[in-house]
Amino acid sequence: MSAVLIVICVILYWDTTRWPAVPASLAQNAPPTVFPRLLIGSIVVMALALPFERIIKRRSGDELDIGGEKRPRPVVFITAALMTLAVYFMPVLGVVPVMVAATALLPLLWGERRYGLIAAFAVGLPTAVAVLFAVGLKVNLAFGLTGALFR
C-alpha cells in the first residue's frame, strides 16, 4: 500500500512541475506549487512510516486490529463520489455553496441526526473558511456563481 501511495505522490509532484509560473507581479509570498508539494511530501513521509507501524505497535505490546478482512462499507464509496462531485461543481457554483452542501450532506450520510448541530456546522465552517482565506489571507475565491461575493 505504501508503494502505491508513493507512486501516486510522485506522479502528482511531477504534475506540479508542469504548472505555469506565476508572474512576479502577481506572486503573493509563495508560489501556487508550495502547498500541494508540502501536502504531497507529508503523505510520502506518512507512507514511508506505514510498513513500520505494525512493528512499533508490537514492541509497545499492542496489536493493530486492522488486516483488511472486512470490505469497505458502501458509505465509503458514496463519500468518495460526493467529494468528487464537490470538486467538479466548485468552479461552476463557487466555493461557499459547495462547502455548505458538503458540510451538510456528509454528516447526514455518516449517520448524524442532530440537525441543529449539522446546520451550525454547515454554515459556520464554510463562513469561517471563506473569511479566513478571502479576508484574512487575501486568497482569491472569486469563481463560480458566488464569486462576486468575494470581489
C-alpha positions as CSV (number, residue, x, y, z in Angstrom):
1,M,0.0,0.0,0.0
2,S,2.8,2.4,0.8
3,A,4.4,1.9,-2.6
4,V,1.1,2.7,-4.3
5,L,0.7,5.9,-2.3
6,I,4.3,6.9,-3.1
7,V,3.9,6.3,-6.8
8,I,0.7,8.4,-6.8
9,C,2.6,11.1,-4.9
10,V,5.5,11.1,-7.4
11,I,3.0,11.5,-10.3
12,L,1.2,14.3,-8.5
13,Y,4.5,16.0,-7.6
14,W,5.6,15.7,-11.3
15,D,2.4,17.3,-12.3
16,T,3.1,20.3,-10.2
17,T,6.3,20.8,-12.1
18,R,4.3,21.4,-15.3
19,W,2.2,24.2,-13.8
20,P,2.9,27.6,-15.4
21,A,5.0,30.0,-13.3
22,V,3.2,32.9,-11.7
23,P,4.5,36.3,-12.8
24,A,6.4,38.2,-10.1
25,S,3.9,41.0,-10.2
26,L,1.1,38.6,-9.2
27,A,3.1,36.4,-6.8
28,Q,2.0,36.5,-3.1
29,N,4.6,35.2,-0.8
30,A,4.8,31.5,-2.0
31,P,4.1,30.2,-5.5
32,P,0.9,28.1,-6.0
33,T,3.0,24.9,-6.1
34,V,4.2,25.2,-2.5
35,F,1.1,24.0,-0.7
36,P,0.4,20.9,-2.9
37,R,4.1,19.9,-2.7
38,L,4.1,20.2,1.1
39,L,1.0,18.1,1.3
40,I,2.4,15.5,-1.1
41,G,5.6,15.4,0.9
42,S,3.7,14.9,4.1
43,I,1.8,12.0,2.5
44,V,5.1,10.4,1.4
45,V,6.6,10.7,4.9
46,M,3.5,9.0,6.4
47,A,3.5,6.4,3.6
48,L,7.1,5.6,4.4
49,A,6.2,5.1,8.1
50,L,3.3,2.7,7.3
51,P,5.4,-0.5,7.0
52,F,6.9,0.1,10.4
53,E,3.6,0.8,12.2
54,R,2.9,-2.8,13.0
55,I,6.4,-3.4,14.3
56,I,6.3,-0.3,16.5
57,K,2.8,-1.4,17.9
58,R,4.0,-4.9,18.7
59,R,7.0,-3.6,20.6
60,S,4.8,-1.5,22.7
61,G,2.6,-4.5,23.5
62,D,-0.3,-3.5,21.3
63,E,-1.6,-5.2,18.1
64,L,-3.2,-3.4,15.2
65,D,-6.7,-4.5,14.7
66,I,-6.7,-3.9,11.0
67,G,-6.0,-6.6,8.5
68,G,-8.2,-6.0,5.5
69,E,-10.5,-8.8,6.3
70,K,-13.6,-6.6,6.1
71,R,-14.7,-5.0,2.9
72,P,-15.3,-1.2,3.0
73,R,-18.9,-0.2,3.7
74,P,-20.9,1.4,0.8
75,V,-20.8,4.7,2.7
76,V,-17.0,4.9,1.8
77,F,-17.8,4.9,-1.9
78,I,-20.7,7.3,-1.6
79,T,-18.5,9.7,0.4
80,A,-15.8,9.5,-2.4
81,A,-18.5,10.1,-5.0
82,L,-19.9,13.1,-3.1
83,M,-16.5,14.7,-2.7
84,T,-15.7,14.1,-6.4
85,L,-18.9,15.9,-7.3
86,A,-18.0,18.7,-4.9
87,V,-14.7,19.2,-6.8
88,Y,-16.5,19.1,-10.1
89,F,-19.1,21.6,-9.1
90,M,-16.9,24.1,-7.3
91,P,-15.8,26.0,-10.4
92,V,-19.4,26.2,-11.5
93,L,-21.2,27.0,-8.3
94,G,-18.4,28.5,-6.2
95,V,-16.6,27.6,-3.0
96,V,-19.2,28.7,-0.4
97,P,-22.3,26.8,-1.7
98,V,-20.3,23.7,-2.4
99,M,-18.8,23.8,1.1
100,V,-22.2,24.4,2.6
101,A,-23.6,21.4,0.7
102,A,-20.7,19.1,1.6
103,T,-20.7,20.1,5.3
104,A,-24.4,19.5,5.4
105,L,-24.6,16.3,3.4
106,L,-21.6,14.4,4.7
107,P,-22.7,14.3,8.4
108,L,-26.2,13.2,7.3
109,L,-24.6,10.5,5.2
110,W,-22.5,9.3,8.1
111,G,-25.5,9.0,10.4
112,E,-25.5,12.2,12.3
113,R,-29.1,13.2,13.2
114,R,-28.6,16.3,15.4
115,Y,-29.9,18.7,12.8
116,G,-29.2,21.9,14.7
117,L,-25.6,20.9,15.1
118,I,-25.4,20.0,11.4
119,A,-26.9,23.3,10.4
120,A,-24.5,25.3,12.6
121,F,-21.6,23.3,11.2
122,A,-22.8,23.7,7.6
123,V,-23.0,27.5,8.0
124,G,-20.2,28.1,10.4
125,L,-17.3,26.2,8.9
126,P,-17.7,27.5,5.3
127,T,-18.2,31.0,6.6
128,A,-15.0,30.7,8.8
129,V,-13.0,29.3,5.9
130,A,-14.3,32.0,3.5
131,V,-13.5,34.8,5.9
132,L,-10.1,33.3,6.8
133,F,-9.0,32.8,3.2
134,A,-10.8,35.7,1.4
135,V,-10.4,38.4,4.1
136,G,-7.5,37.3,6.3
137,L,-5.2,35.7,3.7
138,K,-6.4,37.6,0.7
139,V,-6.8,34.4,-1.4
140,N,-9.0,34.9,-4.4
141,L,-12.1,32.8,-4.0
142,A,-13.8,34.6,-6.9
143,F,-15.0,31.8,-9.1
144,G,-18.3,30.2,-9.8
145,L,-21.7,31.8,-9.4
146,T,-20.9,33.2,-6.0
147,G,-17.5,34.6,-6.9
148,A,-18.9,38.2,-6.9
149,L,-19.3,38.0,-3.2
150,F,-15.5,38.0,-2.7
151,R,-14.5,40.7,-5.2
